[in-house]
Amino acid sequence: MTLSRLIPLVLQNIARNKKNFVFSSVGILVGVTLFSFFLALAGGIRERVLNRVYPINQVEIEPMSVSLAGFKRDVRNEGRLDEAAVRDLATIPGVTHVFPKQRSKLPSMFKGGAAIFGHDRFFEAFFDGLAAELLWDELKENEQVVEKRRRFEGRRVIPCGGDEDCKPGFECLDEGCRPIEYWRHFRYGGQLLPCERDDQCLEGELCAARRCERVCGDDTDCGDGRTCGAKVMGGACAGPADCPEQGHCRDGRCEVAVCMTSCRFDADCPLGSGCVPEGCTSAADCLGAGCDGGHCTWAGYCRPLPCRLATARDQEKDACDKVRGEVLRGRDASGLPCPDGTYCAVDSYTGTTGTCERPVPALLSPFLIEMYNAVAGPQMGGPRIEGTEMMLGLEMRMVHGQSLITRDVPPPRERILRRVRLVGFSDKALDLGVTVPLEYVRRMNAHFRGLEEARRYDTVILQTAGNEYVSGVTLAAEERGFTLSRKSEDARKAGTMLFVLTLVFGFISVVILVIAAVNITHTFLMIISERKHEIGILRAIGAGRTDIRLLILVEAGLIGLFGGVLGNLCALGLSAVANSTAARYLGDIPFRPDDLFLFSPAIICGSVGFALLFCLLGAFLPANRAAGMDPARVLSSP
């Protein structure tokens, strides 16, 4: 039987038995609806919620610990997270990147927030450091950078030479004023803490002129576009053995080469730095550096601009004309403030001199906003935060060495005030604090707690080449004395629970489809009994067994196709209702996905395929029975 004859006959049979076919489709429709709905919900939660909080191809580990009197203590004899351990973890098969994390090891507190609360508030500052490159993609997505760029397309770009040439809300990028993309600012901006001794600096650095400088032997030791060549005088020495390998002892002090950024003009230097002129007649020409034989000590290299505030209390103010101070030329004020986008970062809480620096970029967790709106905001009488976009660019003061809940750092370590700028939100940020670039936290720990604390990381994030490597990487890390962090363990438990729930609802959907297949078997057996004379006539006029079998199976296939398509449409409708309900009752949760469901082509095609399969299985027995009928016996029966 040709297809052109088969299809009209099938449609005619379906039209004559509409009621039976509709009832047969109900079971298929319900099963497909539940199957698609729950698979799409599981996929959406996994992709847009769970994997966003902690990507499935990333594993966070920490040193193995034991519980003593209810408190966790690290096992120090193994599993120590230092640079050697990081290098070793990078050799695990399947690991592509290793991102260390380090928490602050000293008391600090935040001051500020008048722009939101109406007056300054004081908070205990808990923060940690994380590699910036791990977060850039997430920050771009949260900031909706693509949409921001699309809205700006077609507008006239105003030329600029710096951020000060652009109006508020814009920055100078590629010599043109464009909307600020805050995610770009989450990187270590060269913020420096003053030092007195070499042990307050990181490994490979020494303290020179109260600043930590990286010692180098050649340009390959520097990176980031810096060169090796500027000579500095370090600590006291009695001989070459007291100095780094790259230096030598000269006049009782170590002379070494350090990494610097070479320049010809101020525009060649990072924001807050200036290019020291090569020629000089006095120290006043060298931005605070010495003039030796008509040349500046730092000739041809970028140096932070020295600055001075009018009074030490100006550190506590928010007015730009106060916190930017004045740039110093030698010991004299130049009358110019620190460049726009920077402030005068003073070396001590009670001092007035320092260098021009950018604020420390910081990230908040969406969970913190949710906690504020639900608990802290109503108790403090603060306004409700309806959106996070308004908070980007918010600045606060952070005082290192001062605390609301514990003792301050004792002398001789002086408290230091730094300004912090909010540049984004991330699920990887500290839940009850802020996250800043790792380099800043390490320098801060080295300054206040010594180099030993700066060497040890608290956790490490291992990024794998694919999901299939996660189990092997986790096992290899455990063999080295590490264990999954709390957050990673919670993510694994959540993933396991989601997988189990998906299996349960998937099993329920399959059971419904099996019941529907049994119902289809019963329906077609009844239809064949009613149409036995019609089948006998078809056999008598030349239709073969295969034609009869194909006729029944095509009818069943159309039921499956109809039920599968309609079931997916019902699942899409239910998902729209669920999304609308979530938006109504969960709309205050930051970064809640607009769509909790992920209807991938695989789910839709798979559900329709399952519907077809179970319909064909249900109709297989009736089709064989119909094909095996003897036309003579059927036509002669009453």
Secondary structure by P-SEA (a helix, b strand, c coil): ccaaaaaaaaaaaaaaaaaaaaaaaaaaaaaaaaaaaaaaaaaaaaaccccccccccbbbbccbbbbcccccccccccccccaaaaaaaaacccccbbbbbbccccccbbbbccccccbbbbbbcccccccccccaaaaaaaaaaaaaaaaacccbbbbbccccccccccccccccccccccccccccccbbbbbcccccccccccccccbbbbbbcccccccccccccbbbbcccccccccccccccccccbbbbbbbbbbbcccccccccbbbbbcccccccccccccccccccccccccccccccccccccccccccccccccccccccccccccccccccccccccccbbbbbccccbbbbaaaaaaaaccccccccccccccccccccbbbbbbcccccccccccccbbbbbbbbbbccccccccccbbbccaaaaaaaaaacccccccccccbbbbbcccccaaaaaaaaaaaacccccaaaaaaaaaaaaaaaaaaaaaaaaaaaaaaaaaaaaaaaaaaaaaaaaaaaaaaaacccaaaaaaaaaaaaaaaaaaaaaaaaaaaaaaaaaaaaaaaaccccccccccccccccaaaaaaaaaaaaaaaaaaaaaaaaaaaaccaaaaaacc
